[in-house]
Amino acid sequence: MHVHTIRSKCSLNNINLLKKICLKNDIVPVIADHNLATKTDFGITGEEIATDRGEFIGLFLNEEINEKDIFEAIDKVKEQGGLVYLPHPFDVRRRRSLCKFNILDDREFIKKVDVVEVFNSRCITNEPNIKAFEYARKHDFLIGVGSDAHFIWEIGNAYINFEPFDMDNPKEFLKLLSKYKKDMEILSKNLEENPWISPNYYAKKGCSLNILLFSKVIKKIRRKLDI
């Protein structure tokens, strides 16, 4: 539920190669480039939106979101019939994680959330994932997992075994996801483990070098070359 393409400055995922790998492995990715709505014919269009109070992902988008006020951005997602997904909400290592902006316990914000990413494969430790899981359980949110893949070899680090669904129908997506809430009890007994495994969820931590070194180097090089 969280994959980047080369359109994100910190990613090298060529879109054609990404498509080939996803089709080969029967993966339907949520494409969530930073502040860009990248449309493909093999994935769900999303956008990792940077706002004045942290970043979230809009799912099932038709148009790009440019608003910086977090509530205005969320409203724009909802106006399109899209969903609000919270990626790595408790990862303090990330500059725009929601936990840094005193927003996660805001009542109006909570009302607008659809899905919480309870496992992000690019978190250095499991602590942010455990906190996200506990937050989702506290507020009875639906749960997602994301590889947050910036490189081809990270594809498939986290996924949900989904039944076939209409990729243009977010309501059907939510209905199917709600069927997997029973997995929360199984996952709750496995929070200290790597990977997290249940009948419908699989999520493992990626290599820390991808986050601590490779992504930073790639971002600096691409900024310098303006590509």
MDAnalysis code that builds the backbone (N, CA, C; Angstrom):
import MDAnalysis as mda
import numpy as np

u = mda.Universe.empty(681, n_residues=227, atom_resindex=np.repeat(np.arange(227), 3), trajectory=True)
u.add_TopologyAttr("name", ["N", "CA", "C"] * 227)
u.add_TopologyAttr("resid", np.arange(1, 228))
u.add_TopologyAttr("resname", ["MET", "HIS", "VAL", "HIS", "THR", "ILE", "ARG", "SER", "LYS", "CYS", "SER", "LEU", "ASN", "ASN", "ILE", "ASN", "LEU", "LEU", "LYS", "LYS", "ILE", "CYS", "LEU", "LYS", "ASN", "ASP", "ILE", "VAL", "PRO", "VAL", "ILE", "ALA", "ASP", "HIS", "ASN", "LEU", "ALA", "THR", "LYS", "THR", "ASP", "PHE", "GLY", "ILE", "THR", "GLY", "GLU", "GLU", "ILE", "ALA", "THR", "ASP", "ARG", "GLY", "GLU", "PHE", "ILE", "GLY", "LEU", "PHE", "LEU", "ASN", "GLU", "GLU", "ILE", "ASN", "GLU", "LYS", "ASP", "ILE", "PHE", "GLU", "ALA", "ILE", "ASP", "LYS", "VAL", "LYS", "GLU", "GLN", "GLY", "GLY", "LEU", "VAL", "TYR", "LEU", "PRO", "HIS", "PRO", "PHE", "ASP", "VAL", "ARG", "ARG", "ARG", "ARG", "SER", "LEU", "CYS", "LYS", "PHE", "ASN", "ILE", "LEU", "ASP", "ASP", "ARG", "GLU", "PHE", "ILE", "LYS", "LYS", "VAL", "ASP", "VAL", "VAL", "GLU", "VAL", "PHE", "ASN", "SER", "ARG", "CYS", "ILE", "THR", "ASN", "GLU", "PRO", "ASN", "ILE", "LYS", "ALA", "PHE", "GLU", "TYR", "ALA", "ARG", "LYS", "HIS", "ASP", "PHE", "LEU", "ILE", "GLY", "VAL", "GLY", "SER", "ASP", "ALA", "HIS", "PHE", "ILE", "TRP", "GLU", "ILE", "GLY", "ASN", "ALA", "TYR", "ILE", "ASN", "PHE", "GLU", "PRO", "PHE", "ASP", "MET", "ASP", "ASN", "PRO", "LYS", "GLU", "PHE", "LEU", "LYS", "LEU", "LEU", "SER", "LYS", "TYR", "LYS", "LYS", "ASP", "MET", "GLU", "ILE", "LEU", "SER", "LYS", "ASN", "LEU", "GLU", "GLU", "ASN", "PRO", "TRP", "ILE", "SER", "PRO", "ASN", "TYR", "TYR", "ALA", "LYS", "LYS", "GLY", "CYS", "SER", "LEU", "ASN", "ILE", "LEU", "LEU", "PHE", "SER", "LYS", "VAL", "ILE", "LYS", "LYS", "ILE", "ARG", "ARG", "LYS", "LEU", "ASP", "ILE"])
u.atoms.positions = np.array([
    [0.820, -1.212, 0.000],
    [0.000, 0.000, 0.000],
    [0.853, 1.261, 0.000],
    [2.136, 1.146, -0.387],
    [3.026, 2.320, -0.295],
    [4.288, 2.052, -1.119],
    [4.266, 2.503, -2.369],
    [5.384, 2.267, -3.293],
    [5.702, 3.559, -4.037],
    [6.994, 3.837, -4.228],
    [7.428, 5.035, -4.944],
    [7.968, 4.670, -6.326],
    [7.968, 5.659, -7.204],
    [8.592, 5.500, -8.516],
    [9.725, 6.517, -8.640],
    [10.375, 6.502, -9.759],
    [11.501, 7.398, -10.011],
    [11.076, 8.871, -10.021],
    [9.780, 9.122, -10.039],
    [9.300, 10.507, -9.961],
    [9.534, 11.109, -8.576],
    [9.697, 10.252, -7.567],
    [10.108, 10.719, -6.244],
    [11.624, 10.844, -6.242],
    [12.138, 11.955, -5.742],
    [13.575, 12.240, -5.816],
    [14.440, 11.214, -5.092],
    [13.846, 10.500, -4.125],
    [14.629, 9.541, -3.332],
    [14.469, 8.109, -3.842],
    [13.824, 7.930, -4.997],
    [13.565, 6.586, -5.515],
    [14.201, 6.392, -6.893],
    [14.521, 5.138, -7.190],
    [15.042, 4.780, -8.514],
    [14.151, 3.763, -9.220],
    [12.905, 3.635, -8.795],
    [12.020, 2.637, -9.382],
    [11.511, 3.074, -10.751],
    [12.173, 2.583, -11.786],
    [11.711, 2.815, -13.148],
    [10.299, 2.260, -13.301],
    [9.397, 3.055, -13.864],
    [7.986, 2.671, -13.895],
    [7.750, 1.427, -14.747],
    [8.425, 1.310, -15.867],
    [8.233, 0.138, -16.721],
    [8.729, -1.137, -16.042],
    [9.879, -1.039, -15.374],
    [10.402, -2.199, -14.654],
    [9.516, -2.534, -13.459],
    [9.036, -1.499, -12.793],
    [8.134, -1.708, -11.660],
    [6.882, -2.442, -12.116],
    [6.335, -2.036, -13.247],
    [5.146, -2.698, -13.789],
    [5.429, -4.166, -14.074],
    [6.567, -4.432, -14.693],
    [6.929, -5.805, -15.045],
    [7.012, -6.686, -13.805],
    [7.646, -6.173, -12.757],
    [7.806, -6.943, -11.522],
    [6.465, -7.151, -10.823],
    [5.651, -6.108, -10.781],
    [4.356, -6.217, -10.119],
    [3.434, -7.208, -10.843],
    [3.406, -7.152, -12.168],
    [2.567, -8.074, -12.917],
    [3.055, -9.509, -12.755],
    [4.359, -9.691, -12.751],
    [4.938, -11.028, -12.595],
    [4.584, -11.627, -11.242],
    [4.536, -10.789, -10.208],
    [4.314, -11.274, -8.848],
    [2.891, -11.036, -8.343],
    [2.001, -10.645, -9.268],
    [0.592, -10.436, -8.939],
    [0.424, -9.408, -7.818],
    [1.158, -8.308, -7.933],
    [1.103, -7.226, -6.958],
    [0.359, -6.037, -7.550],
    [-0.592, -5.517, -6.802],
    [-1.258, -4.264, -7.159],
    [-0.745, -3.206, -6.187],
    [0.186, -2.364, -6.612],
    [0.771, -1.394, -5.686],
    [-0.045, -0.116, -5.583],
    [-0.002, 0.504, -4.420],
    [-0.432, 1.893, -4.304],
    [0.790, 2.743, -4.634],
    [0.719, 3.472, -5.738],
    [1.819, 4.355, -6.141],
    [1.657, 5.665, -5.382],
    [2.604, 5.960, -4.494],
    [2.470, 7.115, -3.604],
    [3.724, 7.981, -3.669],
    [3.933, 8.619, -4.813],
    [5.092, 9.500, -4.944],
    [4.908, 10.761, -4.106],
    [6.029, 11.375, -3.748],
    [5.999, 12.563, -2.904],
    [5.431, 13.759, -3.666],
    [4.266, 14.227, -3.218],
    [3.627, 15.423, -3.771],
    [3.362, 15.324, -5.275],
    [3.187, 14.105, -5.741],
    [2.881, 13.851, -7.148],
    [1.900, 12.695, -7.241],
    [0.867, 12.847, -8.059],
    [-0.081, 11.765, -8.296],
    [0.308, 11.062, -9.587],
    [1.018, 9.948, -9.461],
    [1.517, 9.209, -10.617],
    [0.501, 8.152, -11.034],
    [-0.096, 8.350, -12.196],
    [-1.112, 7.420, -12.675],
    [-0.465, 6.320, -13.510],
    [-0.892, 5.084, -13.264],
    [-0.401, 3.936, -14.019],
    [-1.591, 3.060, -14.396],
    [-1.325, 2.066, -15.215],
    [-2.389, 1.132, -15.585],
    [-2.261, -0.184, -14.823],
    [-1.430, -0.200, -13.773],
    [-1.243, -1.443, -13.028],
    [-1.330, -1.243, -11.511],
    [-1.559, -0.007, -11.076],
    [-1.613, 0.255, -9.650],
    [-2.677, 1.277, -9.291],
    [-2.840, 1.493, -8.002],
    [-3.771, 2.488, -7.483],
    [-3.042, 3.816, -7.361],
    [-3.662, 4.879, -7.838],
    [-3.021, 6.193, -7.788],
    [-3.147, 6.793, -6.392],
    [-2.001, 7.092, -5.803],
    [-1.957, 7.763, -4.514],
    [-0.984, 8.926, -4.578],
    [-0.792, 9.577, -3.460],
    [0.161, 10.679, -3.359],
    [0.554, 10.841, -1.898],
    [1.849, 10.856, -1.626],
    [2.321, 11.139, -0.266],
    [2.425, 12.658, -0.147],
    [1.492, 13.226, 0.583],
    [1.267, 14.670, 0.580],
    [1.924, 15.323, 1.785],
    [2.847, 16.250, 1.543],
    [3.506, 16.990, 2.607],
    [2.660, 18.213, 2.954],
    [2.237, 18.314, 4.219],
    [1.414, 19.435, 4.656],
    [2.112, 20.184, 5.787],
    [1.432, 21.194, 6.286],
    [2.000, 21.984, 7.376],
    [2.029, 21.236, 8.704],
    [1.359, 20.068, 8.751],
    [1.336, 19.299, 9.997],
    [1.661, 17.828, 9.743],
    [2.591, 17.619, 8.836],
    [3.027, 16.259, 8.556],
    [2.514, 15.746, 7.228],
    [2.885, 14.494, 6.920],
    [2.502, 13.936, 5.632],
    [1.565, 12.746, 5.795],
    [0.656, 12.628, 4.833],
    [-0.236, 11.484, 4.766],
    [-0.363, 11.088, 3.305],
    [-0.963, 9.941, 3.062],
    [-1.156, 9.464, 1.697],
    [-2.636, 9.521, 1.344],
    [-2.924, 10.134, 0.202],
    [-4.265, 10.075, -0.357],
    [-4.326, 8.904, -1.328],
    [-5.335, 8.065, -1.208],
    [-5.503, 6.891, -2.075],
    [-6.666, 7.087, -3.035],
    [-6.581, 6.448, -4.186],
    [-7.630, 6.492, -5.209],
    [-7.870, 7.926, -5.675],
    [-6.795, 8.574, -6.072],
    [-6.892, 9.970, -6.497],
    [-7.094, 10.085, -8.008],
    [-7.818, 11.124, -8.383],
    [-7.951, 11.494, -9.788],
    [-7.123, 12.722, -10.111],
    [-6.909, 13.556, -9.098],
    [-6.163, 14.791, -9.275],
    [-5.118, 14.942, -8.173],
    [-4.058, 15.626, -8.509],
    [-2.985, 15.886, -7.557],
    [-3.452, 16.844, -6.460],
    [-2.933, 16.647, -5.260],
    [-3.274, 17.499, -4.120],
    [-2.106, 18.451, -3.861],
    [-2.390, 19.751, -3.835],
    [-1.326, 20.744, -3.638],
    [-1.508, 21.580, -2.370],
    [-2.623, 21.406, -1.677],
    [-2.887, 22.192, -0.464],
    [-1.880, 21.858, 0.629],
    [-1.439, 22.870, 1.362],
    [-0.477, 22.670, 2.441],
    [-1.138, 22.559, 3.806],
    [-2.304, 23.144, 3.972],
    [-3.055, 22.964, 5.214],
    [-3.559, 21.522, 5.253],
    [-3.276, 20.816, 6.338],
    [-3.568, 19.381, 6.355],
    [-5.053, 19.089, 6.212],
    [-5.904, 19.901, 6.826],
    [-7.337, 19.644, 6.730],
    [-7.874, 19.983, 5.345],
    [-7.324, 21.014, 4.723],
    [-7.719, 21.328, 3.355],
    [-7.278, 20.223, 2.398],
    [-6.084, 19.694, 2.615],
    [-5.581, 18.599, 1.773],
    [-6.451, 17.361, 1.932],
    [-6.807, 17.041, 3.166],
    [-7.674, 15.886, 3.416],
    [-9.030, 16.077, 2.749],
    [-9.576, 17.277, 2.855],
    [-10.871, 17.550, 2.226],
    [-10.803, 17.367, 0.714],
    [-9.686, 17.760, 0.108],
    [-9.522, 17.586, -1.336],
    [-9.481, 16.105, -1.718],
    [-8.863, 15.304, -0.861],
    [-8.851, 13.856, -1.091],
    [-10.272, 13.311, -1.017],
    [-10.995, 13.709, 0.011],
    [-12.350, 13.208, 0.216],
    [-13.294, 13.654, -0.898],
    [-13.096, 14.882, -1.395],
    [-13.940, 15.387, -2.487],
    [-13.818, 14.522, -3.736],
    [-12.663, 13.881, -3.912],
    [-12.457, 12.997, -5.059],
    [-12.972, 11.583, -4.803],
    [-13.485, 11.356, -3.596],
    [-13.886, 10.006, -3.230],
    [-12.725, 9.168, -2.768],
    [-11.583, 9.824, -2.496],
    [-10.381, 9.110, -2.086],
    [-10.363, 8.781, -0.603],
    [-9.301, 8.090, -0.199],
    [-9.140, 7.625, 1.179],
    [-7.907, 8.261, 1.807],
    [-7.943, 8.387, 3.126],
    [-6.820, 8.947, 3.881],
    [-6.078, 7.817, 4.587],
    [-4.815, 7.673, 4.256],
    [-3.947, 6.600, 4.759],
    [-2.771, 7.237, 5.478],
    [-2.491, 6.785, 6.702],
    [-1.407, 7.373, 7.487],
    [-0.158, 6.512, 7.411],
    [0.869, 6.964, 6.685],
    [2.103, 6.191, 6.576],
    [3.050, 6.502, 7.729],
    [3.709, 5.460, 8.240],
    [4.730, 5.596, 9.302],
    [4.442, 6.752, 10.270],
    [3.252, 6.785, 10.889],
    [2.867, 7.964, 11.671],
    [3.704, 8.219, 12.914],
    [4.423, 7.206, 13.416],
    [5.185, 7.381, 14.649],
    [6.697, 7.267, 14.448],
    [7.153, 7.374, 13.216],
    [8.594, 7.254, 12.957],
    [9.265, 8.615, 13.132],
    [9.878, 8.837, 14.285],
    [10.459, 10.145, 14.610],
    [11.695, 10.454, 13.766],
    [12.239, 9.461, 13.081],
    [13.401, 9.705, 12.235],
    [13.042, 10.482, 10.970],
    [11.773, 10.508, 10.639],
    [11.340, 11.173, 9.410],
    [10.856, 12.578, 9.733],
    [11.279, 13.498, 8.915],
    [11.068, 14.920, 9.184],
    [9.594, 15.299, 9.258],
    [8.756, 14.645, 8.467],
    [7.350, 15.045, 8.404],
    [6.390, 13.997, 8.972],
    [6.893, 13.126, 9.849],
    [5.986, 12.151, 10.461],
    [4.941, 12.866, 11.311],
    [3.742, 12.359, 11.284],
    [2.617, 13.020, 11.943],
    [2.803, 13.153, 13.453],
    [3.563, 12.253, 14.054],
    [3.755, 12.294, 15.502],
    [4.465, 13.556, 15.963],
    [5.094, 14.272, 15.058],
    [5.843, 15.479, 15.411],
    [4.981, 16.735, 15.399],
    [3.714, 16.618, 15.014],
    [2.898, 17.813, 14.764],
    [1.633, 17.885, 15.604],
    [1.567, 17.114, 16.670],
    [0.444, 17.213, 17.605],
    [-0.906, 17.127, 16.885],
    [-1.027, 16.153, 15.992],
    [-2.238, 16.025, 15.177],
    [-2.938, 14.681, 15.370],
    [-2.202, 13.659, 15.777],
    [-2.751, 12.309, 15.795],
    [-3.890, 12.114, 16.788],
    [-3.963, 12.941, 17.823],
    [-5.045, 12.828, 18.796],
    [-6.118, 13.896, 18.605],
    [-5.995, 14.663, 17.532],
    [-6.997, 15.681, 17.218],
    [-8.303, 14.987, 16.797],
    [-9.395, 15.318, 17.449],
    [-10.663, 14.628, 17.196],
    [-11.148, 14.780, 15.760],
    [-11.003, 15.985, 15.216],
    [-11.449, 16.207, 13.841],
    [-10.590, 15.426, 12.860],
    [-9.304, 15.337, 13.148],
    [-8.396, 14.573, 12.297],
    [-8.761, 13.092, 12.331],
    [-8.970, 12.566, 13.515],
    [-9.278, 11.150, 13.685],
    [-10.522, 10.761, 12.883],
    [-11.510, 11.645, 12.828],
    [-12.745, 11.368, 12.103],
    [-12.509, 11.156, 10.615],
    [-11.423, 11.712, 10.089],
    [-11.187, 11.708, 8.645],
    [-10.260, 10.583, 8.178],
    [-9.674, 9.848, 9.133],
    [-8.716, 8.792, 8.794],
    [-9.446, 7.525, 8.368],
    [-8.963, 6.891, 7.305],
    [-9.549, 5.632, 6.833],
    [-8.698, 4.422, 7.190],
    [-7.388, 4.530, 6.995],
    [-6.493, 3.387, 7.195],
    [-5.189, 3.875, 7.816],
    [-4.638, 3.063, 8.725],
    [-3.341, 3.373, 9.330],
    [-2.319, 2.321, 8.901],
    [-1.167, 2.793, 8.471],
    [-0.062, 1.893, 8.124],
    [0.596, 1.430, 9.428],
    [0.347, 0.180, 9.795],
    [0.854, -0.324, 11.071],
    [2.234, -0.965, 10.933],
    [2.664, -1.172, 9.709],
    [4.033, -1.674, 9.479],
    [4.577, -1.010, 8.227],
    [5.704, -0.321, 8.398],
    [6.438, 0.265, 7.283],
    [7.808, -0.398, 7.253],
    [8.137, -1.018, 6.141],
    [9.375, -1.797, 6.052],
    [10.636, -0.959, 6.152],
    [10.502, 0.364, 6.004],
    [11.673, 1.230, 6.051],
    [11.843, 1.914, 7.411],
    [11.103, 1.490, 8.400],
    [11.389, 1.948, 9.764],
    [12.627, 1.197, 10.261],
    [13.566, 1.926, 10.834],
    [14.819, 1.308, 11.273],
    [14.585, 0.293, 12.370],
    [13.680, 0.607, 13.306],
    [13.334, -0.321, 14.377],
    [11.840, -0.619, 14.302],
    [11.407, -1.564, 15.095],
    [9.990, -1.928, 15.105],
    [9.155, -0.994, 15.969],
    [9.782, -0.179, 16.795],
    [9.040, 0.655, 17.741],
    [7.980, 1.527, 17.077],
    [8.304, 2.241, 15.971],
    [7.263, 3.052, 15.327],
    [6.098, 2.214, 14.805],
    [6.394, 1.004, 14.332],
    [5.331, 0.132, 13.833],
    [4.428, -0.345, 14.971],
    [5.027, -0.687, 16.089],
    [4.237, -1.131, 17.241],
    [3.328, -0.007, 17.727],
    [3.866, 1.203, 17.785],
    [3.057, 2.356, 18.200],
    [1.914, 2.601, 17.225],
    [2.183, 2.440, 15.929],
    [1.135, 2.626, 14.921],
    [0.051, 1.561, 15.071],
    [0.468, 0.329, 15.347],
    [-0.496, -0.753, 15.547],
    [-1.383, -0.464, 16.753],
    [-0.773, -0.044, 17.845],
    [-1.538, 0.253, 19.056],
    [-2.481, 1.437, 18.841],
    [-2.036, 2.410, 18.068],
    [-2.873, 3.572, 17.738],
    [-4.088, 3.134, 16.912],
    [-3.850, 2.276, 15.921],
    [-4.942, 1.785, 15.074],
    [-5.941, 0.984, 15.895],
    [-5.434, 0.156, 16.796],
    [-6.333, -0.649, 17.628],
    [-7.126, 0.236, 18.591],
    [-6.477, 1.244, 19.150],
    [-7.150, 2.152, 20.083],
    [-8.338, 2.849, 19.425],
    [-8.171, 3.260, 18.172],
    [-9.216, 4.023, 17.484],
    [-10.036, 3.168, 16.518],
    [-9.773, 1.863, 16.526],
    [-10.528, 0.924, 15.693],
    [-10.421, 1.258, 14.203],
    [-9.205, 1.599, 13.765],
    [-8.964, 1.885, 12.356],
    [-8.678, 0.594, 11.588],
    [-8.950, 0.625, 10.299],
    [-8.483, -0.435, 9.415],
    [-6.976, -0.314, 9.286],
    [-6.316, -1.440, 9.016],
    [-4.848, -1.425, 9.005],
    [-4.277, -1.813, 7.641],
    [-3.169, -1.152, 7.317],
    [-2.443, -1.452, 6.094],
    [-0.978, -1.652, 6.412],
    [-0.239, -2.178, 5.451],
    [1.210, -2.326, 5.571],
    [1.847, -1.824, 4.286],
    [3.058, -1.284, 4.398],
    [3.711, -0.735, 3.210],
    [5.185, -1.065, 3.141],
    [5.626, -1.491, 1.971],
    [7.064, -1.678, 1.773],
    [7.765, -0.333, 1.733],
    [7.016, 0.722, 1.326],
    [7.605, 2.054, 1.135],
    [8.775, 1.943, 0.163],
    [8.619, 1.063, -0.829],
    [9.723, 0.705, -1.721],
    [10.215, 1.899, -2.542],
    [11.504, 2.197, -2.372],
    [12.177, 3.215, -3.162],
    [13.092, 2.575, -4.208],
    [13.363, 1.291, -4.024],
    [14.220, 0.539, -4.937],
    [13.530, -0.766, -5.311],
    [13.861, -1.287, -6.478],
    [13.202, -2.477, -6.999],
    [13.280, -3.642, -6.027],
    [14.418, -3.810, -5.366],
    [14.597, -4.957, -4.483],
    [13.772, -4.849, -3.192],
    [13.118, -3.712, -2.990],
    [12.258, -3.567, -1.810],
    [10.804, -3.923, -2.101],
    [10.467, -4.100, -3.365],
    [9.091, -4.442, -3.735],
    [8.703, -5.781, -3.097],
    [7.566, -5.819, -2.457],
    [7.082, -7.061, -1.854],
    [7.526, -7.278, -0.423],
    [8.227, -6.306, 0.167],
    [8.611, -6.455, 1.578],
    [7.394, -6.440, 2.499],
    [6.309, -5.829, 2.050],
    [5.076, -5.802, 2.843],
    [3.886, -5.836, 1.896],
    [2.920, -6.685, 2.197],
    [1.752, -6.780, 1.325],
    [0.568, -7.391, 2.059],
    [-0.614, -7.232, 1.460],
    [-1.843, -7.837, 1.965],
    [-2.352, -8.792, 0.895],
    [-2.736, -9.989, 1.303],
    [-3.332, -10.950, 0.370],
    [-4.783, -10.562, 0.139],
    [-5.006, -9.790, -0.919],
    [-6.332, -9.231, -1.192],
    [-7.122, -10.094, -2.157],
    [-8.426, -10.135, -1.931],
    [-9.317, -10.727, -2.921],
    [-9.394, -9.793, -4.126],
    [-9.784, -10.304, -5.289],
    [-9.946, -9.419, -6.463],
    [-10.939, -8.304, -6.166],
    [-10.647, -7.107, -6.655],
    [-11.539, -5.971, -6.417],
    [-11.399, -4.972, -7.554],
    [-12.356, -4.075, -7.622],
    [-12.367, -3.016, -8.627],
    [-11.377, -1.930, -8.190],
    [-10.321, -1.741, -8.949],
    [-9.273, -0.790, -8.581],
    [-9.721, 0.656, -8.673],
    [-10.910, 0.885, -9.170],
    [-11.464, 2.242, -9.231],
    [-12.560, 2.455, -8.193],
    [-12.661, 1.521, -7.251],
    [-13.756, 1.576, -6.279],
    [-13.213, 1.556, -4.850],
    [-12.952, 2.723, -4.264],
    [-12.407, 2.763, -2.908],
    [-13.343, 2.176, -1.856],
    [-14.650, 2.262, -2.065],
    [-15.593, 1.706, -1.097],
    [-15.485, 0.190, -1.051],
    [-15.321, -0.423, -2.218],
    [-15.141, -1.876, -2.269],
    [-13.822, -2.258, -1.608],
    [-12.804, -1.449, -1.825],
    [-11.495, -1.671, -1.204],
    [-11.622, -1.674, 0.320],
    [-12.310, -0.674, 0.871],
    [-12.492, -0.584, 2.322],
    [-13.308, -1.763, 2.855],
    [-14.307, -2.162, 2.106],
    [-15.153, -3.279, 2.530],
    [-14.333, -4.556, 2.643],
    [-13.475, -4.794, 1.655],
    [-12.627, -5.983, 1.702],
    [-11.610, -5.880, 2.837],
    [-11.028, -4.694, 2.998],
    [-10.025, -4.509, 4.051],
    [-10.640, -4.739, 5.427],
    [-11.893, -4.355, 5.593],
    [-12.555, -4.533, 6.888],
    [-12.727, -6.012, 7.239],
    [-12.762, -6.876, 6.229],
    [-12.892, -8.313, 6.475],
    [-11.644, -8.875, 7.152],
    [-10.525, -8.147, 7.028],
    [-9.263, -8.654, 7.556],
    [-8.952, -8.119, 8.957],
    [-9.913, -7.441, 9.583],
    [-9.680, -6.906, 10.925],
    [-9.409, -8.019, 11.932],
    [-9.888, -9.217, 11.631],
    [-9.646, -10.355, 12.520],
    [-8.160, -10.668, 12.633],
    [-7.381, -10.244, 11.639],
    [-5.935, -10.493, 11.676],
    [-5.248, -9.694, 12.779],
    [-5.898, -8.635, 13.265],
    [-5.254, -7.786, 14.281],
    [-4.920, -8.573, 15.535],
    [-5.779, -9.495, 15.913],
    [-5.526, -10.274, 17.124],
    [-4.303, -11.175, 16.929],
    [-4.177, -11.747, 15.745],
    [-3.019, -12.599, 15.448],
    [-1.750, -11.758, 15.419],
    [-1.817, -10.608, 14.746],
    [-0.639, -9.753, 14.644],
    [-0.225, -9.197, 16.003],
    [-1.185, -8.968, 16.885],
    [-0.875, -8.383, 18.193],
    [0.052, -9.273, 19.017],
    [0.087, -10.557, 18.715],
    [0.947, -11.487, 19.436],
    [2.314, -11.620, 18.782],
    [2.518, -10.860, 17.695],
    [3.713, -11.032, 16.868],
    [4.458, -9.714, 16.669],
    [4.175, -8.705, 17.508],
    [4.676, -7.360, 17.242],
    [6.188, -7.228, 17.414],
    [6.786, -8.084, 18.193],
    [8.227, -8.014, 18.408],
    [9.000, -8.821, 17.368],
    [8.282, -9.514, 16.517],
    [8.922, -10.403, 15.546],
    [9.165, -9.693, 14.212],
    [10.000, -10.307, 13.406],
    [10.231, -9.850, 12.036],
    [10.401, -11.092, 11.161],
    [9.513, -11.337, 10.218],
    [8.404, -10.475, 9.782],
    [7.152, -10.637, 10.639],
    [6.181, -9.737, 10.395],
    [4.836, -9.905, 10.932],
    [4.068, -10.755, 9.932],
    [3.419, -11.799, 10.426],
    [2.705, -12.704, 9.522],
    [1.343, -13.057, 10.116],
    [0.324, -13.006, 9.276],
    [-1.014, -13.484, 9.624],
    [-1.618, -14.038, 8.339],
    [-2.830, -14.561, 8.378],
    [-3.407, -15.116, 7.143],
    [-3.434, -14.142, 5.967],
    [-3.598, -12.851, 6.235],
    [-3.735, -11.896, 5.140],
    [-2.642, -10.837, 5.075],
    [-1.753, -10.804, 6.065],
    [-0.715, -9.774, 6.103],
    [0.677, -10.405, 6.169],
    [1.594, -9.761, 5.449],
    [3.008, -10.127, 5.547],
    [3.810, -8.838, 5.499],
    [4.731, -8.678, 6.451],
    [5.531, -7.453, 6.465],
    [6.857, -7.711, 7.167],
    [7.941, -7.404, 6.471],
    [9.272, -7.558, 7.061],
    [10.059, -6.267, 6.909],
    [11.010, -6.066, 7.814],
    [11.856, -4.886, 7.744],
    [12.835, -5.013, 6.588],
    [13.077, -3.894, 5.922],
    [14.048, -3.869, 4.853],
    [15.452, -3.630, 5.403],
    [16.414, -3.592, 4.504],
    [17.803, -3.344, 4.883],
    [17.960, -1.881, 5.291],
    [18.571, -1.641, 6.448],
    [18.708, -0.269, 6.950],
    [19.581, 0.597, 6.054],
    [20.488, -0.026, 5.287],
    [21.333, 0.753, 4.373],
    [20.511, 1.468, 3.312],
    [19.378, 0.869, 2.941],
    [18.511, 1.509, 1.952],
    [18.045, 2.876, 2.441],
    [17.774, 2.966, 3.761],
    [17.261, 4.206, 4.331],
    [18.388, 5.145, 4.737],
    [19.373, 4.597, 5.428],
    [20.420, 5.422, 6.024],
    [21.460, 5.908, 5.024],
    [21.591, 5.213, 3.914],
    [22.641, 5.574, 2.954],
    [22.114, 5.781, 1.538],
    [21.584, 4.724, 0.932],
    [21.278, 4.758, -0.491],
    [20.282, 5.854, -0.873],
    [19.180, 5.963, -0.132],
    [18.172, 6.973, -0.475],
    [18.722, 8.385, -0.347],
    [19.516, 8.622, 0.692],
    [20.086, 9.953, 0.898],
    [21.075, 10.310, -0.207],
    [21.892, 9.350, -0.606],
    [22.872, 9.588, -1.669],
    [22.157, 9.875, -2.983],
    [21.151, 9.042, -3.294],
    [20.398, 9.221, -4.533],
    [19.735, 10.590, -4.568],
    [19.141, 11.003, -3.448],
    [18.459, 12.289, -3.386],
    [19.439, 13.440, -3.633],
    [20.613, 13.371, -3.023],
    [21.606, 14.423, -3.197],
    [22.103, 14.491, -4.643],
    [22.347, 13.330, -5.228],
    [22.827, 13.281, -6.611],
    [21.782, 13.850, -7.565],
    [20.539, 13.440, -7.377],
    [19.478, 13.888, -8.284],
    [19.198, 15.374, -8.121],
    [19.307, 15.882, -6.914],
    [19.134, 17.331, -6.715],
    [20.248, 18.102, -7.386],
    [21.464, 17.584, -7.275],
    [22.610, 18.264, -7.878],
    [22.501, 18.266, -9.390],
    [22.025, 17.145, -9.948],
    [21.891, 17.026, -11.401],
    [20.548, 17.561, -11.901],
    [19.655, 17.883, -10.953],
    [18.319, 18.384, -11.284],
    [17.559, 17.391, -12.144],
    [17.509, 16.119, -11.685],
    [16.773, 15.075, -12.421],
    [15.820, 14.361, -11.467],
])
